[in-house]
Amino acid sequence: MTPSVLQAAGEAARQIATVSWVLFIGGAVIFAGVMLLLAFALRRPAGKVRGRAWVIGGGLVFPGVVLAALYAWQLPMTPAWKPVPPPDALVVTVTGRMWWWDVRYHDPATGADVFTANEIRVPVGRPVYPALASTDVIHSFWVPQLAGKLDMVPGKVQHLLLTADRAGTYRGQCAEFCGEQHARMALHVVALEPTAFDARLAAQAAPANMQVTQRQAAGRQAFPANRCDACHTVRGVGGESRLGPDLTHVGSRLQLATGTLENTQASRERWIAHVQEVKTGARMPSYDRLDAQTLGAMADWLGALK
């Protein structure tokens, strides 16, 4: 689904949609009024025009009154500069990187941090308090159906407060030009019923799936053999590295390459072998040197990490 602020699924986005409709309708009315004045002027006999009155009335007083009224009307809907989360809010840390989203939860059951990437799962009806940061350049977090956008500035933590009213998948996008692959820096917010969210978070906190086929086992061995673990973490398989996305449960994600490819066997093979063709400038080399058997086994194993 193409994200639209006019298809609001949360209170913050609904207020933005209301302001947008008022601006659309108000702009259309003013445009129509200007066209009527133009038609009147073209049909009016030539004569003296009171230029000063039109400049003061139409150029200063009218826009001043309209803008002041709009400001006073929307002021109560303006979100707090530093929103205070309610006690039951879910805190999610989202860090923008070139060009992907590092997402971290804190699991209250185990006390451990849960890392994932490019997807944010949230419970329906519960306030979510994203802590937004960047490690390199200015990015901007924007999920139009849930909230307004907020810049992510290196060295500074920003916050939003949002709530999803209904279950669904809401596409977001980096809204600040951040380099070569800015246009392919998407993310998805998936709103789940509370029980489904709790089960999902518990599953994400667990180590990688070890119940694999013989082919998948070969792919698991190829992962460290090709030094993939130098940048990626698969909990329970090797050490930890935060240079690239955490892949512990990558098979359960909707898409690959930050919203660029569907998460299928063919797409995983294509991404591993031809990273720089799919996403030029990504911080990962293309592994086109892998033979077809090894490539297929590694992609199959990654798909089993759910």
N, C-alpha and C positions, 0 to 999 in steps of 0.2 A: 504494500500500500504506500502511495506517495504521501509523505507527511504533510499535514496542513494544520495551521493554527485554527482554522475554522471547524475542524473536527475534534473538538476538545474532549479529553477523557479525564480531566482533572480540574480542580477549582482554579488553580493559577492560570492554566491555559484558557479556561472559560472566561475569565476576566479579560484576558488579552483579546479573545475573540469578540467580546462585547465592545471593547474599545475599537477594534478593527471595523466592525459593522457600522458603528456610529461615524467613523471617519469616511467609510465608503459612501454611506447614504448622505452625510453632510456634504462631502465633496461633489456628489452628483447633483444635489440641490443647488449648490453654489454655481456649478458649471451651467446648469440649466438657466439660472438667473442671469448669468453673464451673457448667454446666448440670446435670451429675450431682450436684454438691454442692447445688444448688438443689432438685433432685428429692428428694434424701435429706432435706434440711431440712423440706420440705413433708410428707413421710411420717413423719418422726420425731415421737414423742410429745413434748408440751410438757415442758420441763424447763429446768434451768439451763444456760446456755451459757458456756463459758470465753472470754469476749470478748477478754481481753488476749492469750491464746495465739493466737487467730485473727488479731488485728491484727498482732502481732509476726511470726508465722510466715507468714501469707498476704499481709500488707501490706508487710512490710519484708524479711524473710529471703529468701522465694521470689523476688520480683522482683529483689532485689539480686544473688542468685546467678545468675539467668538473664541479666540484663543484663551482669554481669561476664564470664560465659562467652561471650556473644555478642561483646562487645568484644574479648576475647582472641582469639577465633576469626577475626574479620574483620580484625584489625589488620594481618596480613601482606599482605592484599589491598588495603589502602588505598593509592591512588596517591601518589607523592611530591608534596610541596607545590610544589616547583620541579623538575619532571622534567628529567632530562638526556637529550637526544636522542642516539641512536647516530650514528656518523659518516656513515652513508648515509641519514639521515633527510631527508625532503622537508619543507622549511620553507615554509609558506604563511601569508601575512599576511591576516587576516580582520578587517575593521573594520566594526562595527555602526553604521548610520546610521538616521535616521528616514525611511522604514522599509524599508531594504534592506541587503544585505551587499556590501561592497566587497572584492574578492578580488584578491590580487596574488601572482604567482610571480616567481621570478628564473630566467631561462633561462640555464643554464650554457653553452650553445652560442654565444650572442650576447652574453652579459653584460648583456642588457637586462631590464627589468622587464616582466612581462606582466600586464595588467589585465583582469579580467572581473568579473562580478557575479552573485550569487545562486546560483551553482553552484560546487562544488569538485570537480575531477577529481583522483583519486588513483590511484596504481598498486597493484594487488593485492599483498599480502605485504610491502610496504615501509612502515616506520614513517613516520608523518606527524606533523609538529610544528607545529600551528597557533599562530601568534602572534596573540592576540586583543586588540582594542582597541575603543574607542568614541570618536566625535567629539562626542556630544551628551549623551545620558542613559545610564543603566545598561541595557545589553542582556544577554542570556545565551545563549551558544552551547550547543545541545543537539541531538545526533543520537543518539537512544536506542539504535539498533542497533549503534553503534560506540563510544560512550563516555558518561560522565556529563556533567552540565552544568557550565558554568563562567561566572561573571559577567564581563561586559566593562565595565570601569569607566573613565570618561573620565580621561585623563592617566596611565593605567597599562597596561602590557602584561602579559597573563596567558598561560600556555601549557598546552596539553594534549599528550598523546602517545597516538596511536591508530593502529590498523592494521586494514585491511579484509582479511578472510580469503578472500573470494570476490568475483567481479565482480557488480555490481548497482547499483541506484539506491536510496539511503537518504535518506529525508526527515528534515529537521531543522526546528527551530522556535526562535524566540526564547522563552525560558522566564522572562523577567522583564518584567513589565508596563512598557511603554515609551511609552505614549500611545495615541492614537486608533486607529491601525491595527496595534496589537501583534498581534492575532490573524491578520493577513495579512502576517506577516513570516516566511515560511518560507524554507528553502533546501534544496538537494539535494546530497548527496555521491554522485558517480558513480565507482565503483571500476572501473578498466580494467586489462586485462592490461598488463604493463610496456611491451611494444612499442607497443601502441595508445596508451598514455599519452604516450610519447615523441613519437609522431607528432602527437598532439593538441596537446601543448605547443608543438611547432614550428609548427603551423598557427596557433595563437593568437598567436604572436609575430610573424607576418607582417602586413603592412598589409591594409587592407580589400580585398575582392574588387572588381576594376575591370572584370571581364567582365560587363557588364550589358546588358539589352535597352533599347530606346528608351524604353519606359515607365519602367523602373527608373532610367534616366539622368535623366528628368524628376523622379523622386522624390529623386534625389541633389541636384539643383539646388534643390529645394524645402526641403531640410533646412537649409542655411545661410540661405536666403531668409526662413525663419520663425524664425530665431535659435535653432534647436535646438542649434547648436554652442556657444551660450553656457554650456550646462550639460553637454552630452554630447560625448565624444570619439569620432570615427571616424578611426582612424589612416590617413593617406594622403589624407584628404579635406579636413581643415582643421586648425585649431589644437587645443590640448589644454585640456580643462576637467575638473575632478574634482568638480564640484558634483553631478552625477548619474552614473548607471552608464555605464561604457565600453560603447559600442555597436559596436565594430569588428567583432565576430563574433556579434552578437546573434541572427542567424538560426539559429545552431547550438545555441542554448539550448533546454532542454526547455519552459520556461514563461516567462511575462511577469509583470510587476508583483509580483515576489517570491513566486512560487508561486500567484498568483491566477488566471491565465488560461493556457490552452494556447497554445503559440506557433504560431498559424495566421494566415492572411491576415485573416480576419474578426476575430480577437482583436486583431491589431495595429491595424486600423482603429478598432476600438472603444476600445482603450486610448488612442490618440492623440487621438481626438475627444472622449472622455468620461472622462478621467482621474478627475475629481472625483466622478463617479457610481460608478465602479468602486471607487475607493479614496479616500474623502473625507479631505481633509487632506494628501494627498500633496504633495510640494514641486514639483509640476509642474502648470501650468494646463491646462485642457481646450482643445483646438484645434478646437472645433465650428464655428469660422468658416471652416474649409477647405472648398472645394468637393469634391464626390465624386471628381472626376478626380484632383485633387492628393493627396487623402487616400489613395486607392487606390494611386497611384504611389509615394508615400512608404512605405506599408506593404509594398508589393511589393519595393522596394529594400532595406528593412531585413531582409526575409526572405531576401534573396540574400546577405547579409553572413555568410558561413560560413567 
